[in-house]
Amino acid sequence: MPIVAPAHAEPLIRNDETMRYRPFGRTGWQVSALSFGCMRLGEDQERNTALISRAVDLGVNYFESTRYYLGGTCQHKTAPGLAGKTAGVIVSGKERINPDQTAYLFRKEIERQLDILGLTHFKFFQVGWFRWENMPHLLKRGGVLEAIRRAKDEGLIQCVGFTGHDTPENFITCIETGLFDSITVPYNLINRSYEPTIRRAGQLGVGVVAMCPVAGGVLACESSRLRDALQMDLPTTEMALRFVLSNPDVSTACSGMNTLEQLEENVRTVRNFDPAAQGDFAAMCEGLDRLRAELGDKFCTACRYCMPCPEGVDIPRHLDLYRQWKAFGLEDAARRGVARMPEDKSLARCTTCGACVAACPNDLPVPDMLAELARLAEG
């Protein structure tokens, strides 16, 4: 009996002159080292269309989207740039999971997103905003997994992944179920919490999409401390991409881009960087560990025991800005973060009542740290 290729088995596009490619877990696909996060597209649709079309021409073959981004317009803004160019390109969709989610509703959302994007199928569809505690809603009779398996049988989905924010340990448990072909998690120079998860994914053949490689723009700010730690005399954004792609278990770095200049710069960085020849990932990690060690044991672990603040101050977010400043030398990013904080969550509301000190398991002098951050912002 002749072997019949699975549905939609065309290879992914490649442009080896401008892009590098990496294995996407056990899928057999070679995914572009730089992928495109569509959640930062702008209001100028002509520019969005040109940007996405140019990304495909440069060899980007993975685009991350969902209907929910950008006030429900993300996929509408993405589709025109992909018109006539979807063959051999992964455009991932995403739908949330909750106690009320059913196979029927999940299936209708898959069909809706296919229709918006003008696709016949998803090479990847993601279970979004996922946590280990959602697993019963995935597995229940008439639940999300039934919808996924039926969509796979009918050729509407080829592979399934998940994305979300849970503990690294919980996400390791999720990928060890064998239900998922990929995982999408935040990973960058200043947020390495998912490194154990990424390592385990590599061992299991699960593709890893590293989102927020420049930390939502934080790493667009220059830092001499990071240059010294990584021993790279390069712009911080370029160091950030190089770091993420030096991790051998990362399949692709997913960057949200909204200008042609950003796209061209990121493509050049990826093309000019060969991790095998130029990257020493262990040495980079050691350099970053030394920066963190300079803070000693007195740093915020984001446990959120200090919340809610009686005055509404977003303490964990401010302490993260404090860490960016003290550990990584990102003064401008810290100032900008303080300035962008909503008024009802700002430092100005702090009365130094001490409730956060009593609640902190790390015995941090939280009011003093917040006051120091305030002085930086005012300087």
Buried (B, 14 or more C-beta within 10 A) or exposed (E): EEEEEEEBEEEBBBBEEBBBBBBBBEBEBBBBBBBBBBBBBEEEBEBBBBBBBBBBEBBBBBBBBBBBBBEEBBBBBBBBBBEEBBEBBBBBBBBBBEEEBBBEEBBEBBEBBBEBBBBEBBBBBBBBBBBBEBBEBBEBEEBBBBBBEBBBEEEBBBBBBBBBEBEBEBBBBBBBEEBBBBBBBBBBBBBBBBBEBBBBBBEBBBBBBBBBBBBBEBBBBBBEBBBBBBEBEBBBBBBBBBBBBBBEBBBBBBBBBBEEEBBBBBBEBBBEBEBEEEBEBEEBBEBBEEBBEEEEEEBBEEEEBBEEBEBBBBBBBBBBBBBBBBBBBBBBBBBBBBEEBEEEBBBEBBEEEEBBBEBBEEEBBBBEBBBBBBEBBEE
